[in-house]
Amino acid sequence: MDYAERLLAWFDINKREMPWRNTNDPYAIWVSEIMLQQTQVDTVIPYYERFIDRFPTIHSLASASLEEVYTYWQGLGYYRRAENLHKGARMIDEVYGGVFPTDSDLIKKIPGIGPYTLGAILSIAFHKPIPAVDGNVMRILARQFLIEEDVSIAKNRKIFDERVMALMPSDPNRFNQALMELGALVCTPKNPKCTACPVQTLCGGYQTGVAENYPVKSKKVNSKTLYYYVIIFKKEQSYYMVKRPEEGLLANTWGFVMLDKTVFDNIKHQLLLVKPLNTVRHVFTHLKWEMKPLLVSNRENEMPKETMDQISQGRFVTLAQMEALPIATAFKKVIEQIPNR
């Protein structure tokens, strides 16, 4: 048996059950692939099922408001993914009559679809022989073929694309999925299960005992930490929440007023502290937030002018009303501490 035959035989026995594996609908596959970016399969499944149940077609997603889409995305994080799905659905609905295009040049124009997602959709939904190379696949190939090129350098992706195409059989649908599954279940970043690998005898890393030295990857730059005071204005049983800008981190989601130390020091004498809450730490891909939440009382027209640029984008809401808003996880950690929940 050659490489592909061994891999596909293993995949047929060991593949996990996933709802998006029961369809060839490019829309459903697109949604699943976007959700799976930066997120584990077990986490995605219930969100995917709820999302597809509410938005079963491209047209239904395109017709919804972005706010509602965020509500169904809430908890998955990386909200820009949901925004791009919504933009993409509207584009397909308006330009292609709600029918997902099959031409790769057209698919590339859809917001949020990069080379990996393009390959996944074309190979899984349309059975086209296109590589779908993500971090899992690069790790497998680097170990098996002792590829020395740095996987963090974009131009080196071509090396891995070409390697996949050299191995690809007449069944790109199952082959690409099998590679992804091998990376998730066997050829893991740490402590790979080499003895369970169907292609171990063809793996240079296993044969020479250096598998865990691959892939070659530049060292990560230490993430920056930003420090904020989170000001929760309270009026009776309502709390002031603000909608974040349309661009930037956590775009279009809801949170609280955030102030750096300099601004806070200038206005703290204007605030009537009700209760300090526990510090919240939240980690993004290249950034960390350290947030000190303060619950403060509010009288009409008492909010400091230094916060007006944020306050103009918000409103008072009850804890119950918060449940209907797309709120990022960073702020959910703050909400959990508000008394009388």
C-alpha positions in Angstrom: 0.0 0.0 0.0 1.2 3.5 -0.8 1.0 6.5 1.4 -2.5 7.6 0.5 -3.9 4.0 0.7 -2.5 3.6 4.2 -3.8 6.9 5.3 -7.3 6.4 3.9 -7.6 2.9 5.4 -6.7 4.3 8.8 -9.1 7.3 8.4 -12.1 5.1 7.5 -11.7 3.2 10.8 -10.6 6.1 13.1 -12.4 9.2 11.9 -14.5 11.1 14.4 -18.1 11.7 13.9 -18.7 15.4 13.1 -22.0 16.9 11.8 -20.3 18.6 8.9 -19.0 15.3 7.7 -22.5 14.2 6.8 -22.9 16.8 4.1 -21.4 18.0 0.8 -23.1 21.4 1.2 -20.3 24.0 0.6 -22.1 26.5 2.8 -22.2 24.1 5.8 -18.5 23.1 5.2 -17.6 26.8 5.0 -19.3 27.5 8.3 -17.6 24.6 10.0 -14.1 25.5 8.7 -14.5 29.1 9.9 -15.6 28.0 13.3 -12.8 25.5 13.6 -10.2 28.2 13.2 -8.4 28.6 16.6 -11.1 26.4 18.2 -11.3 22.7 19.2 -13.8 20.3 17.5 -15.6 19.4 20.7 -16.2 23.1 21.4 -17.4 23.8 17.9 -20.0 21.1 17.4 -22.8 22.5 19.6 -22.2 26.0 18.2 -22.2 24.7 14.6 -25.5 22.8 15.1 -27.2 25.8 16.7 -25.9 28.1 14.0 -26.9 25.9 11.1 -30.3 25.3 12.7 -30.9 29.1 12.8 -29.2 29.9 9.5 -29.7 26.8 7.3 -28.9 28.5 4.0 -26.7 31.3 2.7 -29.8 33.4 2.1 -31.0 33.0 5.8 -27.6 34.1 7.0 -27.4 37.0 4.6 -30.9 38.2 5.6 -30.0 38.3 9.3 -28.6 41.3 11.2 -25.0 41.2 12.2 -26.1 41.6 15.8 -28.1 38.4 15.6 -25.3 36.5 13.9 -23.0 37.6 16.8 -25.6 36.3 19.3 -25.4 32.8 17.8 -21.6 33.1 17.6 -21.3 34.3 21.2 -18.8 32.1 23.2 -16.7 31.1 20.2 -14.6 34.3 20.3 -12.6 35.9 17.4 -15.8 37.7 16.3 -14.2 38.9 13.0 -14.8 35.4 11.8 -18.5 35.8 12.3 -18.5 39.2 10.6 -16.7 37.8 7.6 -19.2 34.9 7.3 -22.0 37.4 7.4 -20.3 39.6 4.7 -19.5 36.6 2.6 -23.1 35.3 2.8 -24.4 38.7 1.7 -21.9 38.8 -1.2 -22.9 35.3 -2.4 -26.6 36.1 -2.0 -26.4 39.4 -3.9 -23.8 38.4 -6.6 -24.4 34.7 -7.1 -28.0 34.4 -6.2 -27.3 32.5 -3.0 -25.4 29.7 -4.7 -21.9 29.0 -3.5 -19.5 29.5 -6.4 -17.4 26.6 -7.6 -14.6 28.6 -9.2 -11.6 29.1 -7.0 -11.0 32.6 -8.2 -14.5 33.6 -7.2 -14.3 31.8 -3.8 -11.0 33.7 -3.0 -12.9 36.9 -3.1 -15.3 35.9 -0.3 -14.3 37.7 2.9 -12.3 35.5 5.4 -11.5 32.7 3.0 -7.8 32.1 2.8 -5.8 29.3 1.0 -6.6 26.6 3.6 -10.3 27.3 3.8 -10.4 27.5 0.0 -8.7 24.1 -0.3 -11.0 22.6 2.3 -14.2 23.7 0.6 -13.1 22.8 -2.9 -11.8 19.3 -1.9 -14.5 18.4 0.6 -17.6 19.9 -1.1 -16.6 19.7 -4.7 -14.1 16.8 -4.7 -11.5 19.0 -6.5 -7.8 18.0 -6.1 -6.7 21.1 -4.1 -4.4 21.0 -1.1 -5.9 22.1 2.3 -2.8 22.8 4.3 -3.1 24.1 7.8 -0.8 23.8 10.8 -1.7 20.2 11.4 -0.8 19.2 7.8 2.4 21.2 7.8 3.5 19.4 11.0 2.8 16.0 9.6 4.7 16.6 6.4 7.6 18.4 8.0 8.1 15.3 10.3 7.6 12.7 7.6 9.7 14.3 5.0 12.2 16.2 7.3 11.3 19.5 5.7 13.7 22.1 7.2 11.9 25.2 5.9 10.3 27.4 8.6 6.5 26.9 8.6 5.9 30.3 10.1 7.2 32.0 6.8 4.3 32.4 4.4 6.3 31.8 1.2 7.2 28.3 2.5 3.6 27.2 2.3 4.1 26.4 -1.4 6.5 23.6 -0.4 3.8 21.9 1.6 1.1 22.5 -1.0 3.3 20.8 -3.6 4.0 17.8 -1.3 0.3 17.3 -0.7 -0.4 17.3 -4.4 2.4 14.8 -5.0 0.7 12.4 -2.5 -3.0 13.1 -3.4 -5.0 10.2 -4.8 -8.2 10.4 -6.8 -10.2 11.0 -3.6 -9.2 14.5 -2.4 -12.3 14.8 -0.2 -11.2 11.9 2.1 -7.5 12.5 1.7 -7.5 16.1 2.9 -9.7 15.2 5.8 -7.5 12.2 6.7 -4.4 14.4 6.9 -6.3 16.8 9.2 -7.5 13.9 11.4 -4.0 12.4 11.6 -2.6 15.7 12.8 -5.4 16.0 15.4 -5.3 12.5 16.8 -1.9 11.0 16.2 0.8 13.4 14.9 0.1 15.9 17.7 2.4 18.9 18.5 3.7 17.2 21.7 4.1 13.5 22.5 3.0 12.2 19.0 1.5 8.7 19.0 4.0 7.4 16.4 3.2 3.7 17.2 -0.4 4.3 16.1 0.5 6.1 12.9 -0.5 4.3 9.7 2.5 5.8 7.8 5.2 5.5 10.4 7.4 3.3 8.2 7.4 6.1 5.6 8.2 8.8 8.2 11.7 10.2 8.3 11.2 11.8 11.7 10.0 8.5 13.3 12.7 6.4 11.6 15.5 8.7 12.8 14.0 9.5 16.2 13.7 13.3 15.6 10.0 13.7 14.9 9.5 16.2 17.7 12.2 18.5 16.3 9.8 19.3 13.5 8.3 21.5 12.2 10.9 24.2 12.2 9.2 27.3 13.5 10.4 30.7 14.5 10.2 31.5 18.1 7.1 33.4 19.1 7.5 37.1 20.1 6.3 37.6 23.7 2.8 39.0 23.7 2.3 42.5 25.1 0.2 43.1 28.2 -2.1 46.1 28.4 -3.6 47.2 31.7 -7.1 48.7 32.0 -9.6 49.8 34.6 -13.0 48.5 33.6 -15.7 51.0 34.7 -19.1 49.5 35.3 -21.6 52.4 35.8 -24.6 51.2 37.8 -28.0 52.8 37.9 -30.6 50.9 39.9 -30.5 47.4 38.4 -28.9 48.4 35.1 -25.3 48.6 34.0 -23.8 50.8 31.3 -22.5 48.7 28.3 -20.8 50.1 25.2 -20.6 48.8 21.7 -17.0 48.5 20.5 -16.0 50.1 17.2 -16.6 48.4 13.8 -12.9 47.9 13.3 -10.2 46.6 15.6 -10.1 44.1 18.4 -13.5 42.6 19.4 -15.1 44.8 16.8 -18.9 45.3 17.1 -19.2 43.4 20.4 -20.4 44.8 23.7 -18.4 45.5 26.8 -17.8 48.1 29.4 -15.9 51.4 29.5 -12.2 50.8 29.6 -9.6 53.3 30.8 -5.9 53.3 31.0 -4.2 54.3 34.3 -3.5 57.9 33.2 -7.1 58.6 32.3 -8.5 56.8 35.3 -6.2 58.7 37.7 -7.6 62.0 36.3 -11.3 61.0 36.9 -11.3 58.7 39.8 -12.3 61.5 42.2 -15.5 61.8 40.2 -16.5 58.2 40.7 -18.4 56.8 43.7 -17.0 53.3 44.2 -19.6 50.7 45.0 -17.4 47.6 44.8 -14.0 46.6 43.3 -14.2 43.2 41.5 -11.4 40.7 41.0 -8.8 41.3 38.3 -9.6 39.6 35.0 -6.8 38.4 32.7 -7.7 37.6 29.1 -5.2 36.3 26.4 -5.5 37.1 22.7 -3.2 35.7 20.0 -0.5 38.4 20.4 -1.9 40.4 23.3 -2.9 40.1 26.9 -5.4 42.3 28.8 -5.2 42.7 32.5 -8.5 44.3 33.6 -9.4 45.8 37.0 -13.2 46.0 37.1 -14.8 48.7 39.3 -18.5 48.8 40.0 -19.4 52.5 40.4 -22.7 54.3 41.1 -24.1 56.8 38.6 -26.4 59.7 38.8 -28.0 61.3 35.7 -25.4 63.3 33.6 -22.7 62.4 36.0 -20.4 60.4 33.7 -17.0 62.0 33.3 -16.4 63.7 30.0 -13.2 61.7 29.5 -15.4 58.6 28.9 -17.9 60.3 26.5 -16.3 58.9 23.3 -17.1 55.4 24.6 -20.4 56.2 26.4 -21.9 57.7 23.2 -21.9 54.2 21.8 -23.8 52.5 24.7 -26.8 52.2 26.9 -27.9 50.9 30.3 -29.0 47.2 30.3 -30.1 44.8 32.9 -28.3 41.5 33.5 -31.2 39.7 31.7 -30.8 42.0 28.7 -27.1 41.3 28.5 -27.9 37.7 27.6 -29.2 38.9 24.2 -26.1 41.0 23.4 -22.9 39.7 21.7 -20.5 40.0 24.6 -16.8 39.0 24.3 -15.5 36.4 26.7 -13.2 39.0 28.3 -16.2 41.0 29.5 -18.2 37.9 30.4 -15.6 37.2 33.0 -16.4 40.6 34.5 -20.2 40.2 34.3 -19.9 36.9 36.3 -18.7 38.9 39.3 -21.5 41.5 39.3 -23.4 41.0 42.6 -27.1 39.9 42.7 -26.9 37.8 39.6 
